[in-house]
Amino acid sequence: MSSTTLDLTENNDSGVIPTRCSDWSLTCDKASSKRFWWNTPYSISVWEDSLDLSSKSAVGELTDDKVWNAYLRFQLKSVYKQCGVCHGPETSVDMGLCCYCGSPVHWTTCAIAATADQIAWKAGNKGIPKEKLLVCRNCDDLADPGIAITPHVDNARRCLIRALSIEHEYPLHIKSTLHRLLKSAEKSPDDPDLLRRTIEVVSMHFQPHDSADFVERRFVQSKDGFGVIAKRFIPKFTVVGVYPGYDDPLSGEHAKKGRPGPKYSLVDMNCADYFNRVFTEFSMCITPFFNEPSPTEVSNTGWIQETCRPEGRLSVMTSRDIQPGEELMIGYGPMYPRTYPHNYDALAFHRVEDVADPICFSLWHWTSLNEADAKFVCYVAYDPSADEYVPWETQKDSSPIASPFASPRSTDTPNPK
C-alpha cells in the first residue's frame, strides 16, 4: 500500500487494518475480536499478540520486513515447531528456519545451509543468527526425504530450553537454577541427573508450597485411566497446583499438516508435545492428570486466575474439604472435545474487581452451558499474611457482589467470617 494513500483508520468494513505491508495483512477476526497477521505468498496465519511488534499506535508504520523478522523470532523461541518439509516436530536437535519461507526445518534431512546471498534475498532476515538460517527442500526444489514421524526421547538440554521459554514467569531463584543447569546440559545433554534435577526445579514452580504432598497420581478403575487422588485431608480453598504448559498458538495451522489435535490444552497453554505426551519437565506436576466428573459425580475443584500468575496461567483450587482417598475432579469447559460420558459440572473463581483490599474472588458453579443456570456459591479472599485463601461474606450476605457475566459495580464490602 502506498504511504500516500495510507488510511490509518483502525478498522474498515473488510476487517483489514491498514499498514505499509503488501505481503502481510493485519485483520480483525470479528468472531473473537482478536487480530491476526496473514502472509499471502506463503499462506502464514498467526495471532498478532504472538509476534513481538510495536504498539497499536504504530501499526500503520509496520512494513513487510519488520513483520517477517518478528515472525522468524517467534518461530525461533516457540516450543511448538513443526517442520515445513516432513511435518515432524523438533527433537533433541535444534531446528533452523528457512530463509525463504520462514518454516522451521530439520537440519540435513530437510534443509541445507543457506548462503550469504540467499539470506540477503529477504531484508527481514537481518538480525537473525546466520547459523539458524537454512534453505528447505521445498524452496530449493529437492525431493522430500520421506522421514517417518516417531516419538523421540527428551534429554535434559531440550527440557531446559523449553522450560526457559517462560522464564519471565519464574521467581529469581528458579530462573537462576535453570540457567545454571542449561550451562551444564550444553556440555552433557543426556545426563540423567541433570534431567532429574530439571524436573524437580520446574515442579517447584507449578506445585508451590507442599501441594505435591497432598495428592498422588493413581489408576482409577471407573475412569479406566489415571486420576488425581488425595493422599491426606485437604482443606477447602487450597491451591493444589498450577496448570503448566507453553503457548501453542499455531496448533490449528499444524493440524492442517497432520499434527494430532491437542488434548492437554488450557486456553492457549499446552503441556503436552506433538504426540500428546505430557512434557518430561512437567512429569511431576499433578494438574494435567485431573479427570472430569463422570455422569454420577460432581467437581470438587475449580479454576482460579491468581494475581501472582500471568494472565491465562490458571491454578486449581479445592471448593470444599477433600478427604483422604477422594479423587479430585475439575470441569474442562465447553470447548474440550470429549469422546466419553461426563457430567458438565464446572467451578470457577472469578476476581471481584471492585474489591481491591483484600483481593477477593466469587465462586460460581455451572451445571450446564446455560448462563442462567450458573449459581453463586460463596466469596473467597486472599490473606497475604498467611499466604492462603479464606472464606468471606458480604455485609448484606444476601446476594453476590457480581455475576461473572457482568462488570461488578456493587458497593457491598466483604468481611472475614
C-alpha positions in Angstrom: 0.0 0.0 0.0 1.4 3.4 -0.9 2.2 5.7 2.0 0.5 8.5 0.2 -2.8 6.6 0.3 -2.4 5.1 3.8 -5.6 5.3 5.8 -4.8 4.8 9.5 -8.3 4.0 10.5 -8.1 1.0 12.9 -10.9 -1.0 11.2 -12.8 -0.9 8.0 -15.7 -2.9 6.6 -13.4 -5.7 5.4 -11.8 -6.1 8.9 -8.3 -5.3 7.4 -6.3 -2.8 9.4 -4.1 -0.6 7.2 -0.3 -1.0 7.4 2.6 -0.3 5.0 2.8 -4.0 4.2 2.0 -5.7 0.9 2.8 -9.4 1.6 1.4 -9.3 5.2 -2.1 -8.1 6.1 -3.4 -7.4 9.7 -7.0 -8.5 10.0 -9.6 -8.4 12.8 -11.3 -11.7 13.4 -14.9 -10.5 14.1 -15.9 -13.7 15.9 -13.2 -13.4 18.6 -12.3 -9.7 18.3 -8.6 -10.8 18.1 -6.3 -9.7 15.3 -4.1 -11.9 13.1 -1.4 -11.5 10.5 -1.8 -13.2 7.2 1.1 -13.7 4.7 -0.3 -14.2 1.2 2.8 -15.6 -0.6 3.3 -18.4 2.0 -0.2 -18.7 3.5 1.0 -18.0 7.0 -1.5 -17.1 9.7 -0.5 -16.1 13.2 -2.2 -14.1 16.0 -1.0 -10.5 16.4 -0.2 -10.9 20.1 2.1 -13.9 19.3 4.5 -11.5 17.5 6.7 -9.0 19.3 5.9 -5.9 17.4 5.2 -2.2 18.0 2.3 -0.9 20.0 -1.0 -0.5 18.2 -0.4 3.2 17.7 2.5 2.3 15.4 0.7 -0.4 13.4 0.3 1.9 10.4 4.1 2.2 10.1 4.8 -1.6 10.1 6.5 -3.0 6.9 6.8 -6.5 5.4 10.4 -6.7 6.7 9.5 -5.8 10.2 6.7 -8.3 10.4 8.8 -11.0 8.7 11.6 -10.5 11.2 9.2 -10.7 14.2 7.7 -13.9 12.7 11.1 -15.5 12.4 11.9 -14.6 16.0 8.6 -16.0 17.1 9.4 -19.3 15.4 12.8 -19.5 17.0 11.5 -19.2 20.5 8.4 -21.3 20.0 8.3 -24.6 21.8 5.9 -26.0 19.2 7.9 -26.1 15.9 6.7 -28.3 13.0 9.0 -28.9 10.1 7.8 -27.4 6.8 9.1 -30.4 4.9 8.5 -33.6 6.8 5.9 -32.0 9.1 7.5 -33.6 12.2 8.3 -31.9 15.5 11.6 -30.6 16.9 13.6 -33.4 18.5 16.6 -33.1 20.8 18.4 -31.4 17.9 17.6 -27.8 17.3 15.6 -26.8 14.2 16.6 -24.0 11.9 14.5 -21.6 9.8 14.2 -21.5 6.0 15.4 -18.0 4.9 12.8 -18.1 2.1 9.5 -19.4 3.5 10.2 -19.0 7.3 9.3 -22.6 8.1 11.1 -24.4 10.9 13.1 -27.3 9.3 15.3 -30.1 10.4 19.0 -29.8 9.6 20.5 -32.0 6.9 17.4 -34.2 6.3 15.0 -31.4 5.4 17.2 -28.4 4.6 20.7 -27.3 3.6 22.7 -24.4 5.0 21.8 -21.0 3.4 24.5 -18.9 1.7 25.0 -15.2 2.4 23.3 -14.3 -0.9 20.3 -16.4 -0.1 20.0 -14.9 3.4 20.3 -11.4 1.9 17.5 -12.1 -0.6 14.9 -11.1 2.1 15.8 -8.0 4.2 13.6 -9.3 7.0 16.2 -12.0 7.7 18.6 -9.3 9.1 19.5 -9.8 12.7 18.5 -13.5 12.8 21.6 -15.6 13.7 23.1 -16.9 10.5 23.6 -20.3 11.9 19.8 -20.6 12.3 19.0 -19.8 8.7 18.7 -22.7 6.1 17.1 -23.4 2.8 14.4 -26.0 3.0 13.9 -28.8 0.4 10.6 -27.3 -0.7 12.1 -23.9 -1.6 15.3 -25.5 -3.1 13.1 -27.9 -5.1 14.7 -31.0 -3.6 12.9 -34.3 -3.0 11.1 -34.8 0.3 13.3 -37.2 2.3 10.2 -39.1 3.5 11.2 -39.2 7.2 8.9 -41.3 9.5 7.4 -39.2 12.3 8.0 -41.1 15.5 8.2 -40.2 19.2 11.6 -39.2 20.5 13.3 -39.3 23.9 13.8 -36.0 25.6 17.2 -35.0 27.1 18.0 -32.5 29.8 19.1 -29.8 27.3 15.8 -29.9 25.4 13.7 -29.8 28.6 15.7 -26.8 29.9 15.3 -24.9 26.6 11.6 -25.4 26.8 11.4 -24.5 30.5 13.3 -21.3 30.0 11.0 -20.2 27.2 8.7 -19.0 30.0 11.5 -17.7 32.3 9.6 -14.4 32.8 7.2 -16.4 35.0 9.7 -17.8 37.4 11.0 -16.3 40.6 14.7 -15.4 40.5 15.9 -18.5 42.4 14.2 -20.9 39.9 15.3 -18.9 36.9 18.9 -18.8 38.0 18.9 -22.5 38.8 17.5 -23.4 35.4 20.1 -21.3 33.6 22.9 -23.0 35.6 21.5 -26.4 34.7 21.4 -25.4 31.0 25.1 -24.5 31.0 25.8 -28.0 32.3 23.4 -29.6 29.8 25.0 -27.9 26.9 28.1 -30.0 27.7 26.3 -33.2 28.8 22.8 -33.0 27.2 21.9 -36.7 28.1 23.0 -36.6 31.7 20.1 -38.3 33.7 21.0 -36.4 36.9 20.5 -33.1 35.1 17.2 -34.3 33.7 16.0 -35.4 37.2 17.1 -32.0 38.7 15.3 -30.1 35.9 12.1 -31.9 36.6 12.4 -31.2 40.3 13.0 -27.5 39.8 10.2 -27.0 37.3 7.8 -28.8 39.6 8.7 -26.4 42.4 7.1 -23.6 40.4 4.0 -25.4 39.3 3.5 -27.3 42.6 4.0 -24.4 45.1 4.4 -24.9 48.8 3.7 -28.5 49.8 0.9 -29.1 47.3 2.7 -32.1 45.7 2.4 -33.9 49.1 -1.4 -33.6 49.2 -2.1 -35.7 46.2 -0.9 -38.6 44.0 -1.5 -39.9 40.5 -3.2 -43.3 40.7 -5.1 -45.6 38.3 -8.8 -45.1 38.7 -10.8 -48.2 37.7 -14.0 -46.4 36.9 -12.2 -44.0 34.6 -10.1 -46.7 33.0 -7.1 -44.4 33.4 -5.1 -42.3 35.8 -6.5 -39.7 38.1 -5.5 -37.5 41.0 -6.2 -38.9 44.5 -5.9 -37.1 47.8 -3.2 -38.7 50.0 -4.4 -36.8 53.1 -7.1 -34.3 54.2 -7.1 -31.2 52.1 -8.9 -28.1 53.4 -11.3 -26.2 51.2 -9.8 -23.3 49.2 -6.3 -25.0 49.0 -4.3 -24.5 45.8 -3.3 -28.0 44.7 -1.3 -27.0 41.7 -0.8 -24.6 38.7 -1.6 -25.8 35.2 1.8 -26.0 33.4 2.4 -25.5 29.7 3.6 -23.3 26.9 1.9 -21.1 24.3 0.7 -23.1 21.4 -0.9 -20.5 19.0 -0.2 -22.4 15.8 -1.9 -25.7 16.8 -4.6 -25.1 14.2 -2.1 -24.5 11.5 -0.1 -27.6 12.5 -3.3 -29.7 12.4 -3.6 -29.0 8.7 -0.2 -30.8 8.2 -1.1 -33.8 10.2 -0.4 -32.9 13.8 -2.8 -34.7 16.3 -5.3 -32.4 17.9 -4.0 -31.2 21.4 -5.6 -33.0 24.3 -3.9 -31.1 27.1 -4.6 -27.5 26.1 -6.0 -24.9 28.5 -6.9 -21.8 26.6 -3.6 -21.3 24.6 -1.5 -23.2 27.0 -0.5 -26.7 26.2 1.5 -29.0 28.5 2.0 -31.9 26.0 4.1 -32.5 22.9 3.3 -33.2 19.3 2.3 -36.8 20.3 0.1 -35.6 23.2 2.6 -36.8 25.8 2.9 -34.5 28.8 6.4 -32.9 28.5 9.1 -34.6 30.6 9.7 -31.5 32.6 6.1 -31.5 33.8 6.0 -35.1 34.8 5.9 -34.3 38.5 3.1 -31.7 38.0 -0.3 -33.1 39.0 -2.8 -30.8 37.4 -2.6 -32.2 33.8 -3.9 -35.5 35.2 -7.2 -34.3 36.7 -10.3 -36.1 35.4 -13.7 -34.6 34.7 -16.6 -35.9 36.8 -18.4 -38.9 35.4 -22.2 -38.7 34.9 -22.8 -39.6 38.6 -20.1 -37.3 40.0 -19.6 -33.6 40.6 -16.5 -31.4 40.6 -14.7 -30.6 43.8 -12.0 -28.2 42.4 -12.2 -25.1 40.3 -10.1 -22.8 38.1 -8.6 -19.6 39.6 -6.6 -16.8 38.0 -4.3 -16.0 40.9 -3.0 -12.4 40.9 0.6 -13.7 41.3 0.4 -15.6 37.9 0.5 -14.2 34.4 -2.9 -13.8 32.6 -4.0 -17.2 31.3 -1.9 -19.2 33.8 -4.6 -20.8 35.9 -4.3 -22.6 39.2 -6.6 -25.4 40.6 -8.2 -24.8 44.0 -10.4 -27.1 46.1 -14.0 -25.9 46.5 -14.6 -27.9 49.7 -12.8 -30.1 52.1 -11.3 -33.2 50.5 -11.0 -36.5 52.4 -8.1 -38.9 52.0 -8.8 -41.3 49.1 -11.1 -39.0 47.3 -10.5 -38.3 43.6 -10.0 -34.6 42.7 -12.0 -33.6 39.7 -12.5 -30.5 37.6 -14.7 -29.4 34.7 -12.8 -29.0 31.4 -15.0 -26.3 30.0 -17.3 -26.1 26.9 -14.6 -26.3 24.2 -13.0 -29.6 25.1 -13.6 -32.4 22.6 -15.0 -35.3 24.5 -15.4 -38.9 23.5 -16.5 -40.2 26.9 -19.6 -39.9 29.2 -19.2 -37.0 31.6 -21.1 -34.6 33.8 -20.8 -30.9 32.8 -20.1 -29.6 36.3 -17.8 -26.7 36.4 -16.5 -24.5 39.2 -14.6 -21.2 38.7 -13.3 -18.5 41.0 -13.8 -15.0 39.5 -11.9 -11.9 40.6 -14.2 -9.3 42.2 -12.7 -6.2 40.5 -14.4 -3.6 42.8 -12.7 -5.1 45.9 -9.0 -4.4 45.9 -8.2 -4.8 49.6 -8.2 -7.6 50.2 -8.2 -9.4 46.9 -11.5 -11.2 46.6 -13.0 -13.9 44.4 -16.5 -15.1 43.9 -17.0 -18.9 43.4 -19.6 -19.8 40.7 -21.0 -23.2 39.8 -22.2 -24.2 36.4 -24.3 -27.3 35.9 -24.9 -26.6 32.2 -23.7 -24.4 29.3 -26.7 -22.1 30.1 -25.6 -18.9 31.8 -28.9 -18.7 33.6 -28.1 -22.0 35.4 -24.9 -20.5 37.0 -25.1 -20.3 40.8 -23.1 -18.2 43.1 -21.6 -20.3 45.9 -19.5 -18.0 48.2 -16.7 -15.5 48.4 -13.0 -16.3 48.9 -10.4 -13.8 49.8 -6.6 -13.9 49.7 -4.8 -13.4 53.0 -1.3 -12.3 52.2 0.0 -12.5 55.8 -0.7 -16.3 55.8 -0.4 -16.7 52.0 -3.7 -18.6 51.9 -7.3 -18.2 50.7 -10.1 -17.8 53.3 -13.9 -17.8 53.2 -15.5 -14.3 53.2 -19.0 -12.9 53.4 -20.6 -9.6 52.4 -22.1 -7.1 54.8 -25.6 -7.8 53.4 -24.8 -11.5 53.0 -27.8 -11.8 50.7 -26.6 -11.7 47.2 -23.3 -12.0 45.3 -21.3 -8.8 44.5 -21.5 -9.6 40.8 -22.1 -12.2 38.3 -19.1 -13.2 36.2 -21.1 -12.3 33.2 -21.3 -8.6 34.1 -18.9 -5.9 35.3 -19.2 -5.8 39.2 -20.5 -2.5 40.5 -21.9 -3.4 43.9 -20.9 -1.4 47.0 -21.0 -4.5 49.2 -17.8 -5.0 51.2 -16.7 -8.5 52.0 -15.9 -9.2 55.6 -14.0 -12.2 57.1 -16.0 -14.9 58.8 
